[in-house]
Amino acid sequence: MKLVRAVLLASVVSAFSVSPLFAADEAPLPKPDVLTEEAVMTSKRLSTYDTIILRDLKVEGAEYSNIDEEEKPKVEAMKPFLVRTVAESLEMELKRRNMFKKIQKNGEAKQKAVILEGDFTEFNAGNRAVRFWVGFGAGKTYLKMKGRLIDAETGKELATFEDRETGYRGSMTMESFDDLFPHQAKSLGENIANFIEKLY
């Protein structure tokens, strides 16, 4: 009887000691900490995918901040160029860093592919007078976007993120938003590449 109890106890202890190890193996990858907001839901490295599909950022519903009625048509006209700039910057960075065997723009979902999709969420022209008189980052010009990485085969979300790009002298220059937005769109592509590289 004592022998049976000992065997049962050993089985229970063994079961409890194995399950935490299994859970640790399934833990999500650590957050890269390169973008404004990040959530990682996958434990699998992106290097296990041979293809990345880059879908154009959507612009519908994006917020306009510090942009008056006369300036809105100018932003509308810039949108296709900004979308293209983010995509080209990201593609160039992925190629330069030798990530993924294939990079496709707006391709169809397929096996062993990860999809990147997202939206511009805010176009903020900032305020040149506030930047000049107040300083300390007030009145910044910036672009804001959100995105996610998806397993093309299963549709499962692998990671989500948001980023706000105020770079290229956005916090101190007297340049207007139409001078700054193209540079900030290029930086957004580079930032996303940095995020992906940490998960690769």
MDAnalysis code that builds the backbone (N, CA, C; Angstrom):
import MDAnalysis as mda
import numpy as np

u = mda.Universe.empty(600, n_residues=200, atom_resindex=np.repeat(np.arange(200), 3), trajectory=True)
u.add_TopologyAttr("name", ["N", "CA", "C"] * 200)
u.add_TopologyAttr("resid", np.arange(1, 201))
u.add_TopologyAttr("resname", ["MET", "LYS", "LEU", "VAL", "ARG", "ALA", "VAL", "LEU", "LEU", "ALA", "SER", "VAL", "VAL", "SER", "ALA", "PHE", "SER", "VAL", "SER", "PRO", "LEU", "PHE", "ALA", "ALA", "ASP", "GLU", "ALA", "PRO", "LEU", "PRO", "LYS", "PRO", "ASP", "VAL", "LEU", "THR", "GLU", "GLU", "ALA", "VAL", "MET", "THR", "SER", "LYS", "ARG", "LEU", "SER", "THR", "TYR", "ASP", "THR", "ILE", "ILE", "LEU", "ARG", "ASP", "LEU", "LYS", "VAL", "GLU", "GLY", "ALA", "GLU", "TYR", "SER", "ASN", "ILE", "ASP", "GLU", "GLU", "GLU", "LYS", "PRO", "LYS", "VAL", "GLU", "ALA", "MET", "LYS", "PRO", "PHE", "LEU", "VAL", "ARG", "THR", "VAL", "ALA", "GLU", "SER", "LEU", "GLU", "MET", "GLU", "LEU", "LYS", "ARG", "ARG", "ASN", "MET", "PHE", "LYS", "LYS", "ILE", "GLN", "LYS", "ASN", "GLY", "GLU", "ALA", "LYS", "GLN", "LYS", "ALA", "VAL", "ILE", "LEU", "GLU", "GLY", "ASP", "PHE", "THR", "GLU", "PHE", "ASN", "ALA", "GLY", "ASN", "ARG", "ALA", "VAL", "ARG", "PHE", "TRP", "VAL", "GLY", "PHE", "GLY", "ALA", "GLY", "LYS", "THR", "TYR", "LEU", "LYS", "MET", "LYS", "GLY", "ARG", "LEU", "ILE", "ASP", "ALA", "GLU", "THR", "GLY", "LYS", "GLU", "LEU", "ALA", "THR", "PHE", "GLU", "ASP", "ARG", "GLU", "THR", "GLY", "TYR", "ARG", "GLY", "SER", "MET", "THR", "MET", "GLU", "SER", "PHE", "ASP", "ASP", "LEU", "PHE", "PRO", "HIS", "GLN", "ALA", "LYS", "SER", "LEU", "GLY", "GLU", "ASN", "ILE", "ALA", "ASN", "PHE", "ILE", "GLU", "LYS", "LEU", "TYR"])
u.atoms.positions = np.array([
    [0.826, -1.208, 0.000],
    [0.000, 0.000, 0.000],
    [0.866, 1.266, 0.000],
    [1.924, 1.245, 0.827],
    [2.842, 2.393, 0.882],
    [3.525, 2.601, -0.468],
    [3.838, 1.490, -1.132],
    [4.492, 1.560, -2.442],
    [3.555, 2.216, -3.469],
    [2.275, 1.845, -3.427],
    [1.287, 2.419, -4.350],
    [1.160, 3.917, -4.125],
    [1.086, 4.324, -2.851],
    [0.995, 5.758, -2.531],
    [2.225, 6.512, -3.032],
    [3.372, 5.909, -2.862],
    [4.615, 6.558, -3.298],
    [4.618, 6.747, -4.809],
    [4.153, 5.735, -5.536],
    [4.109, 5.831, -6.997],
    [3.129, 6.909, -7.443],
    [1.933, 6.947, -6.792],
    [0.938, 7.966, -7.124],
    [1.446, 9.374, -6.834],
    [2.110, 9.537, -5.689],
    [2.669, 10.838, -5.319],
    [3.721, 11.281, -6.321],
    [4.570, 10.358, -6.727],
    [5.613, 10.672, -7.707],
    [4.994, 11.093, -9.033],
    [3.895, 10.435, -9.442],
    [3.217, 10.772, -10.697],
    [2.634, 12.185, -10.645],
    [2.012, 12.509, -9.506],
    [1.425, 13.845, -9.341],
    [2.498, 14.927, -9.380],
    [3.585, 14.710, -8.639],
    [4.694, 15.674, -8.609],
    [5.275, 15.843, -9.998],
    [5.440, 14.716, -10.710],
    [5.993, 14.760, -12.060],
    [5.099, 15.557, -12.995],
    [3.789, 15.338, -12.907],
    [2.838, 16.053, -13.774],
    [2.904, 17.556, -13.545],
    [2.974, 17.967, -12.281],
    [3.015, 19.394, -11.978],
    [4.356, 20.023, -12.341],
    [5.406, 19.244, -12.301],
    [6.723, 19.802, -12.632],
    [6.909, 19.929, -14.134],
    [6.203, 19.101, -14.946],
    [6.349, 19.169, -16.393],
    [5.520, 20.319, -16.975],
    [4.293, 20.540, -16.474],
    [3.408, 21.530, -17.071],
    [3.949, 22.953, -17.050],
    [4.628, 23.419, -15.966],
    [5.190, 24.771, -16.034],
    [6.243, 24.907, -17.122],
    [7.034, 23.841, -17.355],
    [8.041, 23.903, -18.410],
    [7.371, 24.061, -19.762],
    [6.275, 23.307, -19.982],
    [5.530, 23.397, -21.229],
    [4.968, 24.798, -21.414],
    [4.415, 25.359, -20.332],
    [3.845, 26.709, -20.398],
    [4.921, 27.735, -20.743],
    [6.119, 27.551, -20.191],
    [7.213, 28.488, -20.467],
    [7.610, 28.435, -21.944],
    [7.569, 27.221, -22.530],
    [7.909, 27.075, -23.944],
    [6.917, 27.821, -24.831],
    [5.659, 27.926, -24.370],
    [4.616, 28.560, -25.162],
    [4.472, 30.054, -24.865],
    [5.285, 30.590, -23.979],
    [5.194, 32.010, -23.632],
    [5.494, 32.872, -24.855],
    [4.796, 33.993, -25.014],
    [5.058, 34.877, -26.166],
    [6.487, 35.403, -26.153],
    [6.965, 35.750, -27.326],
    [8.275, 36.389, -27.441],
    [8.241, 37.719, -26.687],
    [9.387, 38.162, -26.184],
    [9.396, 39.452, -25.481],
    [9.075, 40.614, -26.420],
    [8.462, 41.655, -25.868],
    [8.152, 42.837, -26.671],
    [9.454, 43.502, -27.123],
    [9.529, 43.907, -28.390],
    [10.755, 44.548, -28.881],
    [11.064, 45.897, -28.234],
    [10.030, 46.606, -27.749],
    [10.214, 47.932, -27.141],
    [10.874, 48.928, -28.088],
    [10.392, 48.973, -29.322],
    [10.906, 49.963, -30.277],
    [9.797, 50.900, -30.787],
    [8.522, 50.513, -30.593],
    [7.403, 51.333, -31.038],
    [6.636, 51.878, -29.829],
    [5.705, 52.780, -30.081],
    [4.989, 53.442, -28.995],
    [4.190, 52.456, -28.147],
    [3.429, 51.567, -28.794],
    [2.657, 50.529, -28.114],
    [2.876, 49.210, -28.834],
    [3.038, 48.113, -28.073],
    [3.287, 46.807, -28.676],
    [2.605, 45.701, -27.868],
    [2.115, 44.689, -28.569],
    [1.623, 43.471, -27.931],
    [2.061, 42.303, -28.798],
    [2.660, 41.295, -28.175],
    [3.149, 40.118, -28.905],
    [2.398, 38.900, -28.380],
    [1.775, 38.164, -29.301],
    [0.981, 37.002, -28.909],
    [1.579, 35.678, -29.372],
    [2.681, 35.719, -30.111],
    [3.246, 34.494, -30.658],
    [4.537, 34.102, -29.951],
    [4.759, 32.800, -29.861],
    [6.023, 32.292, -29.321],
    [6.955, 31.871, -30.455],
    [6.457, 31.992, -31.698],
    [7.197, 31.529, -32.868],
    [7.924, 32.692, -33.532],
    [9.204, 32.505, -33.821],
    [9.995, 33.532, -34.498],
    [9.483, 33.749, -35.922],
    [9.532, 35.013, -36.383],
    [9.078, 35.316, -37.736],
    [9.985, 34.704, -38.796],
    [11.179, 34.292, -38.403],
    [12.106, 33.647, -39.355],
    [11.581, 32.289, -39.816],
    [10.550, 31.757, -39.149],
    [9.957, 30.481, -39.586],
    [9.055, 30.683, -40.809],
    [8.745, 31.935, -41.156],
    [7.974, 32.245, -42.356],
    [8.942, 32.586, -43.486],
    [8.637, 32.139, -44.696],
    [9.544, 32.482, -45.804],
    [9.069, 33.699, -46.601],
    [7.828, 34.146, -46.345],
    [7.262, 35.266, -47.112],
    [6.599, 36.264, -46.173],
    [6.752, 37.551, -46.484],
    [5.974, 38.587, -45.801],
    [5.175, 39.332, -46.856],
    [3.903, 39.536, -46.595],
    [3.005, 40.263, -47.489],
    [2.736, 41.630, -46.876],
    [3.162, 42.680, -47.567],
    [3.000, 44.045, -47.067],
    [1.766, 44.664, -47.702],
    [0.743, 44.880, -46.917],
    [-0.464, 45.521, -47.427],
    [-0.384, 47.024, -47.175],
    [-0.833, 47.804, -48.140],
    [-0.794, 49.261, -48.007],
    [-1.569, 49.709, -46.773],
    [-0.997, 50.678, -46.060],
    [-1.718, 51.255, -44.924],
    [-2.990, 51.932, -45.415],
    [-4.070, 51.745, -44.688],
    [-5.324, 52.412, -45.023],
    [-5.332, 53.809, -44.415],
    [-6.060, 54.695, -45.039],
    [-6.102, 56.083, -44.572],
    [-7.509, 56.531, -44.184],
    [-8.512, 55.697, -44.487],
    [-9.894, 56.077, -44.192],
    [-10.111, 56.203, -42.680],
    [-10.746, 57.285, -42.284],
    [-11.081, 57.461, -40.868],
    [-9.968, 58.040, -40.017],
    [-8.821, 58.351, -40.608],
    [-7.721, 58.928, -39.830],
    [-8.119, 60.316, -39.313],
    [-7.682, 60.636, -38.120],
    [-7.993, 61.923, -37.485],
    [-7.090, 63.019, -38.044],
    [-7.650, 64.205, -38.229],
    [-6.879, 65.396, -38.597],
    [-6.743, 66.264, -37.356],
    [-5.502, 66.610, -36.999],
    [-5.275, 67.483, -35.848],
    [-4.455, 68.688, -36.287],
    [-4.863, 69.858, -35.845],
    [-4.185, 71.118, -36.177],
    [-4.110, 71.336, -37.688],
    [-5.146, 70.885, -38.389],
    [-5.234, 71.047, -39.841],
    [-6.550, 71.751, -40.147],
    [-6.476, 72.926, -40.764],
    [-7.710, 73.670, -41.040],
    [-8.315, 73.227, -42.376],
    [-9.466, 73.791, -42.689],
    [-10.203, 73.388, -43.888],
    [-9.406, 73.637, -45.166],
    [-8.621, 74.703, -45.189],
    [-7.818, 75.010, -46.374],
    [-6.659, 74.026, -46.547],
    [-6.177, 73.461, -45.429],
    [-5.035, 72.543, -45.494],
    [-5.446, 71.095, -45.770],
    [-6.704, 70.763, -45.511],
    [-7.149, 69.371, -45.685],
    [-6.936, 68.835, -47.103],
    [-7.247, 69.611, -48.163],
    [-7.001, 69.086, -49.506],
    [-5.526, 68.749, -49.760],
    [-4.641, 69.504, -49.130],
    [-3.214, 69.237, -49.285],
    [-2.844, 67.894, -48.659],
    [-3.419, 67.603, -47.476],
    [-3.173, 66.315, -46.821],
    [-3.773, 65.176, -47.651],
    [-4.999, 65.397, -48.157],
    [-5.651, 64.381, -48.990],
    [-4.773, 64.029, -50.189],
    [-4.205, 65.038, -50.813],
    [-3.354, 64.816, -51.989],
    [-2.066, 64.070, -51.622],
    [-1.596, 64.262, -50.390],
    [-0.346, 63.625, -49.952],
    [-0.528, 62.163, -49.560],
    [-1.740, 61.760, -49.218],
    [-1.965, 60.436, -48.641],
    [-1.395, 59.284, -49.477],
    [-1.675, 59.201, -50.777],
    [-1.109, 58.081, -51.557],
    [0.416, 58.047, -51.513],
    [1.032, 59.223, -51.547],
    [2.497, 59.296, -51.487],
    [3.013, 58.819, -50.131],
    [2.329, 59.188, -49.049],
    [2.754, 58.772, -47.713],
    [2.604, 57.261, -47.536],
    [1.507, 56.698, -48.049],
    [1.294, 55.247, -47.993],
    [2.423, 54.535, -48.738],
    [2.732, 55.033, -49.924],
    [3.799, 54.423, -50.743],
    [5.162, 54.569, -50.070],
    [5.399, 55.701, -49.430],
    [6.685, 55.944, -48.776],
    [6.924, 54.975, -47.621],
    [5.895, 54.740, -46.797],
    [6.024, 53.783, -45.693],
    [6.358, 52.396, -46.253],
    [5.617, 51.969, -47.283],
    [5.809, 50.632, -47.859],
    [7.196, 50.469, -48.461],
    [7.645, 51.473, -49.205],
    [8.958, 51.389, -49.858],
    [10.086, 51.416, -48.841],
    [9.933, 52.242, -47.810],
    [10.945, 52.312, -46.759],
    [11.052, 50.976, -46.024],
    [9.897, 50.390, -45.691],
    [9.872, 49.112, -44.993],
    [10.467, 48.004, -45.856],
    [10.062, 47.958, -47.116],
    [10.580, 46.917, -48.018],
    [12.096, 47.018, -48.157],
    [12.594, 48.231, -48.325],
    [14.032, 48.436, -48.469],
    [14.792, 47.958, -47.230],
    [14.247, 48.270, -46.041],
    [14.906, 47.867, -44.801],
    [14.893, 46.343, -44.621],
    [13.779, 45.696, -44.965],
    [13.707, 44.236, -44.842],
    [14.713, 43.562, -45.776],
    [14.840, 44.096, -46.995],
    [15.813, 43.536, -47.949],
    [17.233, 43.769, -47.473],
    [17.496, 44.958, -46.984],
    [18.847, 45.296, -46.519],
    [19.288, 44.390, -45.372],
    [18.334, 43.984, -44.533],
    [18.651, 43.155, -43.369],
    [18.471, 41.659, -43.650],
    [18.212, 41.319, -44.926],
    [18.064, 39.922, -45.353],
    [17.001, 39.167, -44.559],
    [15.842, 39.793, -44.386],
    [14.729, 39.141, -43.702],
    [13.697, 38.683, -44.736],
    [13.301, 37.433, -44.647],
    [12.309, 36.788, -45.505],
    [12.863, 36.529, -46.918],
    [12.541, 35.351, -47.438],
    [12.970, 34.990, -48.794],
    [12.198, 35.795, -49.831],
    [10.914, 36.038, -49.550],
    [10.072, 36.781, -50.493],
    [9.358, 37.911, -49.771],
    [9.305, 39.061, -50.434],
    [8.552, 40.207, -49.938],
    [7.549, 40.571, -51.026],
    [6.263, 40.498, -50.700],
    [5.224, 40.791, -51.683],
    [4.379, 41.960, -51.212],
    [4.004, 42.807, -52.151],
    [3.123, 43.929, -51.829],
    [1.692, 43.560, -52.198],
    [0.810, 43.616, -51.223],
    [-0.618, 43.385, -51.431],
    [-0.915, 42.041, -52.087],
    [-0.092, 41.018, -51.789],
    [-0.298, 39.696, -52.356],
    [-1.389, 38.922, -51.635],
    [-1.714, 37.762, -52.196],
    [-2.718, 36.882, -51.603],
    [-2.106, 36.092, -50.448],
    [-2.938, 35.746, -49.472],
    [-2.481, 34.951, -48.330],
    [-2.050, 33.565, -48.806],
    [-1.001, 33.034, -48.194],
    [-0.508, 31.714, -48.565],
    [0.174, 31.076, -47.357],
    [0.509, 29.792, -47.507],
    [1.193, 29.083, -46.423],
    [2.575, 29.682, -46.190],
    [3.026, 29.586, -44.942],
    [4.350, 30.066, -44.531],
    [4.560, 31.545, -44.853],
    [3.463, 32.306, -44.781],
    [3.548, 33.752, -45.001],
    [2.971, 34.486, -43.799],
    [3.551, 35.648, -43.531],
    [3.026, 36.539, -42.502],
    [2.552, 37.808, -43.204],
    [1.405, 38.309, -42.790],
    [0.817, 39.511, -43.395],
    [1.002, 40.688, -42.450],
    [1.425, 41.815, -43.012],
    [1.474, 43.056, -42.238],
    [0.420, 43.992, -42.819],
    [-0.499, 44.445, -41.975],
    [-1.507, 45.399, -42.413],
    [-1.712, 46.447, -41.329],
    [-2.260, 47.593, -41.716],
    [-2.464, 48.641, -40.716],
    [-3.146, 49.862, -41.290],
    [-3.226, 50.898, -40.476],
    [-3.927, 52.131, -40.833],
    [-3.160, 53.338, -40.298],
    [-3.186, 54.413, -41.069],
    [-2.844, 55.711, -40.492],
    [-4.002, 56.099, -39.581],
    [-3.704, 56.545, -38.373],
    [-4.773, 56.920, -37.444],
    [-4.817, 58.421, -37.155],
    [-3.716, 59.133, -37.416],
    [-3.730, 60.583, -37.162],
    [-2.690, 61.285, -38.021],
    [-3.115, 62.400, -38.602],
    [-2.222, 63.337, -39.278],
    [-2.256, 64.612, -38.446],
    [-1.156, 64.912, -37.772],
    [-1.123, 66.072, -36.880],
    [-0.109, 67.082, -37.415],
    [-0.608, 68.222, -37.868],
    [0.261, 69.247, -38.455],
    [1.059, 70.019, -37.413],
    [0.708, 69.847, -36.137],
    [1.425, 70.575, -35.092],
    [1.125, 72.068, -35.146],
    [1.957, 72.824, -34.452],
    [1.759, 74.265, -34.397],
    [3.124, 74.935, -34.335],
    [3.471, 75.610, -35.433],
    [4.813, 76.214, -35.504],
    [5.023, 77.297, -34.444],
    [3.997, 78.094, -34.193],
    [4.140, 79.160, -33.191],
    [4.385, 78.572, -31.808],
    [3.645, 77.516, -31.471],
    [3.821, 76.877, -30.160],
    [5.225, 76.259, -30.057],
    [5.688, 75.625, -31.155],
    [7.037, 75.045, -31.136],
    [8.084, 76.125, -30.880],
    [7.867, 77.294, -31.502],
    [8.852, 78.367, -31.383],
    [8.818, 79.020, -29.994],
    [7.630, 79.353, -29.507],
    [7.517, 80.125, -28.270],
    [7.529, 79.277, -27.006],
    [6.988, 78.056, -27.090],
    [6.899, 77.212, -25.887],
    [8.049, 76.219, -25.817],
    [8.308, 75.524, -26.923],
    [9.384, 74.521, -26.937],
    [9.034, 73.303, -26.097],
    [10.046, 72.591, -25.656],
    [9.882, 71.389, -24.808],
    [8.960, 70.347, -25.445],
    [8.966, 70.278, -26.770],
    [8.164, 69.265, -27.456],
    [6.734, 69.679, -27.733],
    [6.331, 70.870, -27.297],
    [4.956, 71.308, -27.552],
    [4.780, 71.622, -29.037],
    [3.568, 71.391, -29.540],
    [3.255, 71.726, -30.927],
    [3.904, 70.827, -31.962],
    [4.253, 69.612, -31.584],
    [4.933, 68.697, -32.513],
    [4.064, 68.349, -33.722],
    [4.726, 68.209, -34.854],
    [4.113, 67.636, -36.046],
    [4.370, 66.139, -36.003],
    [3.340, 65.320, -36.282],
    [3.585, 63.875, -36.271],
    [2.561, 63.103, -37.088],
    [2.971, 61.884, -37.445],
    [2.102, 60.886, -38.053],
    [1.898, 59.770, -37.049],
    [0.689, 59.224, -37.011],
    [0.407, 58.126, -36.092],
    [-0.258, 56.991, -36.869],
    [0.135, 55.750, -36.551],
    [-0.442, 54.608, -37.235],
    [-0.539, 53.417, -36.295],
    [-1.351, 52.427, -36.697],
    [-1.432, 51.176, -35.964],
    [-1.351, 50.037, -36.970],
    [-0.904, 48.873, -36.514],
    [-0.781, 47.751, -37.437],
    [-0.787, 46.429, -36.708],
    [-0.749, 45.351, -37.484],
    [-0.688, 44.023, -36.901],
    [-0.029, 43.053, -37.861],
    [0.522, 41.996, -37.292],
    [1.108, 40.895, -38.043],
    [0.182, 39.696, -37.901],
    [-0.114, 39.036, -39.018],
    [-1.087, 37.944, -39.033],
    [-0.486, 36.722, -39.722],
    [-0.739, 35.550, -39.170],
    [-0.380, 34.305, -39.846],
    [-1.347, 34.131, -41.022],
    [-0.800, 34.091, -42.249],
    [-1.648, 34.063, -43.441],
    [-2.485, 32.792, -43.528],
    [-1.964, 31.699, -43.041],
    [-2.672, 30.426, -43.162],
    [-3.829, 30.300, -42.172],
    [-3.594, 30.747, -40.929],
    [-4.605, 30.555, -39.878],
    [-5.421, 31.809, -39.584],
    [-4.913, 32.991, -39.977],
    [-5.578, 34.244, -39.648],
    [-5.315, 34.701, -38.225],
    [-4.454, 33.998, -37.513],
    [-4.167, 34.327, -36.119],
    [-3.289, 35.568, -36.020],
    [-3.654, 36.470, -35.096],
    [-2.828, 37.654, -34.836],
    [-1.557, 37.239, -34.112],
    [-0.420, 37.655, -34.641],
    [0.871, 37.349, -34.027],
    [1.351, 38.507, -33.159],
    [1.068, 39.730, -33.590],
    [1.485, 40.922, -32.839],
    [0.664, 42.114, -33.310],
    [0.472, 43.083, -32.425],
    [-0.158, 44.349, -32.785],
    [0.733, 45.487, -32.291],
    [0.588, 46.645, -32.918],
    [1.454, 47.765, -32.517],
    [0.837, 49.092, -32.934],
    [1.320, 50.143, -32.283],
    [1.014, 51.522, -32.663],
    [2.322, 52.303, -32.631],
    [2.416, 53.300, -33.505],
    [3.616, 54.138, -33.483],
    [3.254, 55.579, -33.817],
    [3.906, 56.502, -33.136],
    [3.746, 57.927, -33.404],
    [5.122, 58.468, -33.750],
    [5.279, 58.945, -34.973],
    [6.592, 59.399, -35.443],
    [6.645, 60.924, -35.471],
    [7.493, 61.479, -34.615],
    [7.651, 62.932, -34.534],
    [9.039, 63.359, -35.015],
    [9.752, 62.424, -35.605],
    [11.150, 62.677, -35.963],
    [11.327, 63.680, -37.087],
    [12.553, 63.747, -37.551],
    [12.974, 64.705, -38.581],
    [12.617, 66.130, -38.181],
    [13.114, 66.537, -37.037],
    [12.983, 67.897, -36.530],
    [11.534, 68.286, -36.261],
    [10.658, 67.276, -36.104],
    [9.237, 67.561, -35.907],
    [8.922, 68.346, -34.654],
    [9.834, 68.335, -33.668],
    [9.541, 69.018, -32.411],
    [10.186, 70.403, -32.309],
    [11.011, 70.766, -33.291],
    [11.689, 72.055, -33.135],
    [11.742, 72.895, -34.407],
    [11.442, 72.314, -35.554],
    [11.592, 73.045, -36.797],
    [10.439, 74.007, -37.050],
    [10.663, 74.967, -37.901],
    [9.618, 75.864, -38.350],
    [9.043, 75.408, -39.692],
    [9.480, 74.238, -40.174],
    [8.961, 73.703, -41.426],
    [7.508, 73.285, -41.257],
    [6.769, 73.296, -42.352],
    [5.348, 72.941, -42.314],
    [5.173, 71.430, -42.420],
    [3.941, 70.974, -42.169],
    [3.673, 69.527, -42.175],
    [3.954, 68.894, -43.528],
    [3.739, 69.648, -44.633],
    [3.965, 69.046, -45.936],
    [5.449, 68.832, -46.218],
    [6.314, 69.524, -45.482],
    [7.758, 69.244, -45.549],
    [8.120, 68.059, -44.665],
    [7.439, 67.935, -43.528],
    [7.812, 66.938, -42.515],
    [7.187, 65.564, -42.722],
    [5.923, 65.519, -43.147],
    [5.228, 64.234, -43.258],
    [5.975, 63.192, -44.109],
    [6.537, 63.559, -45.284],
    [7.234, 62.537, -46.083],
    [8.415, 61.909, -45.352],
    [9.175, 62.716, -44.625],
    [10.312, 62.192, -43.858],
    [9.828, 61.302, -42.711],
    [8.731, 61.693, -42.092],
    [8.204, 60.900, -40.985],
    [7.610, 59.584, -41.484],
    [7.025, 59.580, -42.687],
    [6.516, 58.337, -43.275],
    [7.668, 57.369, -43.538],
    [8.787, 57.876, -44.016],
    [9.969, 57.035, -44.228],
    [10.450, 56.439, -42.902],
    [10.440, 57.260, -41.854],
    [10.853, 56.782, -40.535],
    [9.902, 55.725, -39.990],
    [8.599, 55.849, -40.276],
    [7.649, 54.834, -39.838],
    [8.013, 53.473, -40.431],
    [8.363, 53.454, -41.707],
    [8.786, 52.204, -42.339],
    [10.002, 51.614, -41.661],
    [10.959, 52.452, -41.316],
    [12.173, 51.991, -40.631],
    [11.843, 51.471, -39.230],
    [10.941, 52.162, -38.541],
    [10.548, 51.735, -37.189],
    [9.891, 50.354, -37.210],
    [8.995, 50.145, -38.182],
    [8.323, 48.846, -38.297],
    [9.342, 47.747, -38.600],
    [10.324, 48.059, -39.444],
    [11.379, 47.090, -39.750],
    [12.150, 46.724, -38.484],
    [12.425, 47.697, -37.637],
    [13.117, 47.429, -36.373],
    [12.288, 46.502, -35.481],
    [10.976, 46.729, -35.458],
    [10.052, 45.903, -34.684],
    [10.072, 44.458, -35.198],
    [9.953, 44.315, -36.514],
    [9.944, 42.982, -37.116],
    [11.271, 42.266, -36.879],
    [12.366, 42.997, -36.998],
    [13.689, 42.371, -36.822],
    [13.844, 41.757, -35.428],
    [13.296, 42.425, -34.427],
    [13.395, 41.912, -33.056],
    [12.596, 40.608, -32.874],
    [11.583, 40.416, -33.705],
    [10.755, 39.215, -33.635],
    [11.204, 38.138, -34.632],
    [12.178, 38.478, -35.458],
    [12.579, 37.595, -36.555],
    [13.426, 36.408, -36.052],
])
